[in-house]
Each structure stands twice: as structure tokens, then as C-alpha cells.
């Protein structure tokens, strides 16, 4: 199977490194650098109780921490390592650039700290579907008998995976646009961009800059650059990438695949990329029914994961077995209950219009629960594409008026319940109103197309509130 990648040795002894930000990536970065003899200073904008507790722990290990002062570059800094959330326009980074100091992200640091014979990376990015696809890929690799883990922007620190005692054959790596922005030298065995839609533009500054950062995942790929046939922008990024000699462009499609593509034929996932004589031959990988849930965008995720696994030399049977074994994380098109012939589905993870569009495309007819923080998004295109599927809509959250107005413009016949509430209890009322609008055979779908922080701590809490409300409805028998 795939080749192992050689890491470069760096001398950290006495090197002055500034780590920008505490938290899940800043703290491990600071500790890893200090353990290698670097002189580490952590700077952090916040100065709350949690930050002070974290600072005290690090200072006990000989690491300097400056709280409430994330703008000033410490004197003598030779390298800045930043956490993903820090925006590129921070004064600290301008000062570093002026001083000729390099800026790395935590992913770049992990790449540079890999040991000899380090496991290669199969890397995944995209506006939506990254976590599901990365976990699908890990499941397939495990089914092939490989030592692997799903890491990166997925909850498991890349630094922990790279520096820990466990040995891996290959890593399934989820990378966000934030992480890719600060990862200039990462070179994956193979990489995939699942899709591109406007998101995080406040961070990147423009759609062009956002796309360019996503496209970094293809730089230096060895075997395959996997792109979405239905999303031309992803193929354009492959064309622009500087890859190793012999690396191939591999497409995935929900339609019949051409040569060098994976796709779907009569309910079968097939490979016309990693087969002999791909002009004429195709390899069956799995059935659509092996993918749960078999929504169109989830089939696309499965094809992308399969393409990366096949690029690494995984047999077809392991693709099928891995997909059969995979179960999605909570709040991703998750079936909650069926009550009175109405299906209730939680896709609280659909925090932007692109994700909500994919979710809405999976069901018909739908009573749609939506709203929250729009993050600068507009909803006209989403409503236009989904209008014919809507039985009704129930709107909650701070920016619900934007969705209501789009519905009025493009789906005036769809009944809308506008709940003038942003408290956490609003979800119970939203579910009751949705049940009132729904008929047997319908799906009540929570696909907010918005962030959750106006009402909930995160999308998980929002999804839990929806599920609790649905189960309460089932218990009362009011549906």
C-alpha cells in the first residue's frame, strides 16, 4: 500500500517560539515545543478564569503565558505557531511578517514534528461533509486491517497522533480552511476537496481566498487529487495544484462514472479509476444501501472516502465492509422518531445554506425547521432550489426574518410559522408547530442553515433540544 513519508529534523533547542492562543491546539503545541527545548511564550486575547487556570498549569511547566495581550509580538520571537481560530489580519501576524518571522498553524507543526517513517496522510476538506467523510475513510481503512485514526479538525489532535506512542499505517486527516491557511509545507499522499460554497468569508476576506486555502490540500499530492464532478470549482483547484509526477485527478459523481471516476450505476457504487483498463472496466465497491443514511450528499461522501482509500491500495471488499460498519455522528441527518407516519430528522449540523440544501434534497415533502445566526448568508438560492419540497416552514432564531423574506419571494404558497423567540424553549414550540403542519408521509427536518449561538451553546445542544422535543411529543401522543 501507500509509501511512508520522511519528516525533516528540526533543532528546537533554545528556539524562541510564540504560540498564539490557548485551547485545544495551543496548549498541546506549547507543551510539544517546550519538551523539545524551545523557549515558549503563549499569548492569549482572553483573561478569564479558565484562561488563568490553563496559564498557571503551563507556567508550572516553564512556559511563559501572557494573558489579555494577543496583539504584541514578544521580543526575540523566531517562529509563531497559531491556533486555527486566529484571523490572518491580527496585529500579531502583521508584526511577525514585518519582522520576517514565519507563521505556522498547529497542522504545520504536526507535519514538521513527524518522526522518521511517519504514516502518510489522506487529507479531506470542503465546506460540508468533512467529518463524515473522514470517519468513513477511517472505517474503510480499519476494515482493510490498517492501523489508522480519524484526526485533525475532528476532535483528535494531529499533534497527539503524530507524537503519541501508537504507530499508524496511515492517517485520515480532516483539515479546515483555517488550518490549511497556515500549513504551507503539508504534502498529503492524496487529498480531496468535497465541495465549495461561501463560508467563513469574514475570516478569509473573500471567496477567492477561501477557495485558495481549500486548494492547498492538493499541493504536493503523490497519488490522487479527488474532486467533485458536480462542483467545477473543486476540479479547478486540482488544475491549479503543483503535484508530484504521476499524481492523478480522480472525480466522484452521483451519476455514471467516466474513466478515472467513481460513481453510481443502478444502485451500486463503482470504481473506474483504480482498475485495469479503466476505459472499459469498472469495479463494484458497495451498494447504495450499504451507506447510512443513503441521502445523496452522504453517498457523495462515501464515494470520496472510497476514492482516497482506493488511492492507498485498499481492496474493494474493505470499502464495502467499512461503509457497512460506519455510523454517522449525532445531529447529522439523524433519524429521531417516527410519529403518526411523520418522520423527524435532526440535521442540526447543517449550519450553513450549502449543508441545508443537501439535507433538504434528501427528503420530500418536508416541514422545515430553520433559523439562527445567518453569519452574513442569504437564503434566496436555497429557497428557490428547495421550494417544491416544502410542506411548510417553522422559523426560529435571531435572523429568521431573512429566511421568512426569501420564502415570501420564492415560495409564497408555503405556510410559514414565525416564532418570535430566541430562548432555548423555543425548540419545543417549533416541533409542536411542525407536527401540526405535517401529514403522514412527511419529514419534519431540522436543517437550520444557520449557526446556533443565538439560542444554544453549539449545534449539538440545538440538536439535543430538537430530539428531546420530538420524544416529548411522542410521549404525549399529540402528534
N, C-alpha and C positions, 0 to 999 in steps of 0.2 A: 504494500500500500504506500501512501504518500511518504515523501522524503522528510527527514528531520532537518530542522533549521539551526544554523550555528549562530550563537549570540556573540556580541563583541564584549571584550573585557574592559571595564572602566575602573579607573583608580579614583575612589571616592575619599580616600584618607585626607582629612583636612579641607576638603572642598566646601565652600560656603554656599549652602542651598537654602533658598526661601521657599516655603510651602504656603501657597495661598489657599486658606480655608481649612477649617476643622471638618469633622463629619466622616462619613463612611469611607471616603477615599483619601482625604487629607491626613487623617491620623495614621492609617497604615503606611502611607508614603513617608511621613515624617519618621516613623519607627524604623522602617526598612533602610532609610538613608543613614540614620544615626547608627544603626547596627553595623554599617559598612564604614564607619569612621568619619562621615560627613559632619560638618558643623551646621546644625539645622536651626532655622528660625521659622516659626509658624506665625503668619499674620492673619487676623480674622476681623471682619467688619463688626460682628456681634460681640456683645459683652454681657450676656445674660448668665443666669445661674448655671445652665447646662454647659455653656462655653467655659465658665470659670472652673467647673469640676473637671472637664476634659483637659484644660490647661494645667491644672495642678498635677494631674497624672503624668502628663508629658514632661513637665518641668522636673518631676521626681526622677525622670529617666535622662536628665541632662539636656533636654530640648528647650530652647527659648521660645516663649509664646508671647505675642503682642496682641492684646485684645482691643477692639474698638479702633484699630488703626490698620485698615487694609489698603490704604492708598499710597503709603510711603515705602519705597524700596529700601530695605536695610542696607547700610553701608557694607561694602565688600562682597555683595551678592555675586556669585559666579553662575548661578542657574536658578530659574524659577520653575517650580512644579506646581501646577494649579489643579484644583478640583474642577469638575465639569461645569458646575453652575456659574462660575465667574465669567461675566461677559467680556468679550475682547476689547471693549472700549474703556475698561477700568484704568484709572490713572497709574496703578502699579505696573501694568503691562506697557503703557506708554513710556514710563521711566526706565523699564528694563530694555525696551527697544532702543531708546536713546543712549543707554549705556552699553549697547552691544551684547546684552545678556540673553541667552537662549531661554525660551519658554516651552516647557513640556507639560503635557497632561499626565494623569495617572496611568493611562493606557500606554503612552510613550515610555514612561518609566518602567512599567512592567515588561515591555518589549526589550528595553535595554538591559534589564536585570535577569533575563532568562539565562539559565545555566547551559553548559555545553550539551549539545544534542537535544535541545529543547523541543517539546512537542509542537508540531505545526499548528497554525490557526486556520480554521474555516470560519470566515467572518461574515456577519449579516448586519445590514442596516436597511433603512426605509422609513417612511413616515408612519406606517402602520404594519402590524403583524410581526415585528422583530422578535418579541419574546416567544410567541407561539412557535415561530419557525425555528428559532434557536433550540427550544426544548424538543421539538420534533426531530431536529437533526441529532441531538444528543441521544434521543431514544433509538434512532436508527443505528447510530454508531455503537451503542451498547448492544443492540441486537446482533451486530456483526462481531461481537466479542472484543471490542476495543475498549481500552481504558480511557474514559473521557469525562468531561463535565461541561455543563452549560454555564458560562461565565461572562463577565463584563458588565454591561448595563442591565443586569438581570438579577442582581442581589448578591451574587458571589463575586467577591473582589478578584480582579485579574492578578493583582499583586499576591494575594493569598494563594491563588492557584499556581502561579509561577514560582513562588518562593517556598511553598509548603513541602512537606516530606513526601506527599503522594506523587507517584510517577504517572504520567499520562502518555498515551499514544498520539492523541490529537485532542484539540480543544474546540468546542462550539462556542464562538465568541459573538455576543451581541454588542454592537457599537452604536452609540448615539451620534448625532451630528456634532454635539458639543465635544464629545471625546475625540472624534475624527479631526476636528479643527486643530487640536493640539497634539496630533500624532503624526509628525512628518515622516518618520522613518519606518513605520509599521509596514510589513510586507507579508500579506497572508498567502497561504498555499492556494486558496481560492476564496472568492468573495461574491456576495450577492447584494444588489440593491432591489428591494421588493417593489417599491413604488415611490413616487414623489408627488407631494401635494403641499401647498403652503402651510407651514407650521414653524413656530419658533422664530418668526421673522424679526421680532423685536430683538432677539439675541444676535442673529446673523446679519441683520441690516437690510437684506434683500433676498428675493427668491433665488437669484443667481448665486449669491454667496452660500446660501443654504444647500443648493444642489451641488456646488463645487465641493463643499465639505463632505457631503454624502459620497461623492465620486472618489474621494481619497481612498476608499476601501478597495478600489481596483488597482491602485498603484503597486507595481511590482508583483502582481499575482503570477503564480507559477503555472497552474494547470487550467483554471476556468474562471471566467468572469460571467456570473449568472445574472441575467437581466429579465425583465418582464416584457414580453412581446406586446402586451396591451398598453404599455406605458412607454411611449417612444423616448421620453426623457431619460429613462434608465439605460436604454441602448446607446443614446448619445454619449452618456458618461463613459461607457465602455470604449467607444471610438476615440475618446479624448485621453484615455489612460495610457500610461507608459508601463507595459507589462513585459515579463520575461519572454524570450523567444519560445514559440510553440504554445503559449497560452491561448486558449480558445474562448470565443464568445458563445455562451450557451443560453438559449432562451427557454422560458417556460410559458405555457399558454393553456387556457381552459378549452381551447379548440384542438383540432387535429394538428399534431406537431409536424413541422418540416424537418429536414436533416439538421442536426446539431440543436435539436429542441426536445423538451419533454412536454407532454400534453395529455389530452384525454380523448379516447376513442371508445364509444359505446360503453361508457361506464368503467373503463379501465384506464389507469394511469400508465402511460407508456413512455419509453426512453428511445429516442432516435439520435442520441448524442454519443453515448458511451457504448456503442455496439460496433461490430464489424460490418462494413458495407452499409453505412447509415443512409445511403441513398435509397436502399431497398428494404432494409431490415428494421425491426422495432422489437424492443424487449418489454414484455409485460412486467410491471412493478407491483401493482396492487389494484384493488378495486376502490371505486369512489366510496363504497360502503365501509371500507377499512378506515376512513378518515372521519373522526368525530369532533364536532358536528360537521356534516357534509355540506356546509354553506359554501357558496362559490369562492369567497375570499379565503376560506380555510383550505379548500382544495389547492388554490394557488400557493398558499404557504407550504403545503405538503410537497408540491412539485419543486419548489425552490429548495427545500430541505433535501429532497431526493437528489436533485442535481448536484448539490455540494457533496453529498455522501458518495454518489457515483464518481464524482471527480476524484475522490480519495480512494477509489477502488473497491467500494462496498458492493457486495453481490445483491442481486435483485430480491432474493428471499429476505434479506435483512431489512430492506426498505419496507416490504410488506409487514414483517413482524414488528418493526419499530413503530410504524404508523398504527398498527392494531393496539399496541401497548400504550400509546400516548393518550393522556387525558389533559385537556386544556386547563389552565389556571382558572380560579374563580373569576366571575364577572366578565368573562369573555364569551359572548353568546351562550350563556349557561341556562339550561332549562331549569326553571324553579318548580313549577307546578302546572298541572292541567286541571282546570276547574270548570265544570259545566260545559265542556267542549272547547274552552278557550285556553290557549297555551300562553304561559307567562315566561318571558325570556329576559334575562339580565345581561345586558352588554354595557354596563357602566363604564368599562374601559374605553368605549367609543367617545373620547374626549375632544375630538375634532370632527369637522364635516366629512373628511375623507373616510374616516373609520365608520361614521354613522351611515354614510352612503353604502358602504359594503354590507353593513348589518341590515339595513332596510332592504337591500336587494335579495336577501336570503329568505324573506317571508312575504306572504300575500294571502289575504288582506291583513292590515296592521292597524292597531291603535297605538300611536306613537307617544311615548313619554319623553319629553326633551326639555332642554334649558339648563342654565347655569351661567358660568362666566365664558363669554364668547372669545376672549383673547384676540379681539380685532377681526374675527371671522365674519363673513357674510354668508347668507343661507339661501339665496335665490337659486343657485345651481342645484344645490342639494334637494330643495323642494321640487323644482322642475322635474328632476330625474325620478323622484320617488312619489309624486302626487297620485299617480294611478293606483298605487298600492295602499293608500291610506283610507281606512275607515273613519278615523278621527284622530285628534291630537290633544294631548294634555300637556300644558306648558307650566314649568316652574322655574324659579331662579331669577337672578338679578337681570340677565339680559334676554329674558323670554320674549320681550317685545320685538326683538329683531327677527325671531322665528315666526311670531304671530304675523308680522307685516309681510314676510316672504310668503306665508301661507295665503294671506289675503290676496296677494298679487298673482300667485301661480296655482293655487288650489282653493278658490273661493267657496267651492261646494263642500269642502271637508269641514265637518263640525269641529270647533276648537273650544276647549275649556282652558281659560287663562286663570291660573291660581295666583292671586296676588299675595304670595307668601315666599319667604326665603328661610323659614325656620326648618329644623330637621323633621318636624312632624308633618311637613307638607307632603312628604312622600306617601304617607298613609292615605291622605285625601286624594292624591293623584292616582293611586292604584284603584281606589273605590270609583273615581270618575271614569277611569279607563274601562273598568269592568262594566260600568253602566252603558258605555258606548259599544262594547264588543258584542259580537254574536258568535254562536257556535261555529268553530272552524277558523276563527280569527286568532291572531297572535298579539298579545299586549307586549310591546317591546320597549324596554328602557334602553335607548341609544341616544344619550343626551346631546351629542355633538358639541359639548361644552365642558370646560373644566368644572370641578366640583366645589372649589374652595369658598364659594359664597355661602354654601349651606353645610358642607361636610369637610372633615379633615382631609379626605382624599377620595378617589373614586371607589376604593374598597368599601369605605363606610357608606357611601351612597348606594352601592350595590347591596350591601347588607340591609340597609333600611328598606330597599325595594323588596328583597326576599322576605324580610320579616312581615312587611305589609301584605304581601301575597299570601303568606301562610296564615296570617290572622284572618284574611278574607276567607280562606278555605275552611278555617275552624268555625267561623260564624255561619257559613253556608249562605252568605248574602249574594254571592256571585250569580 
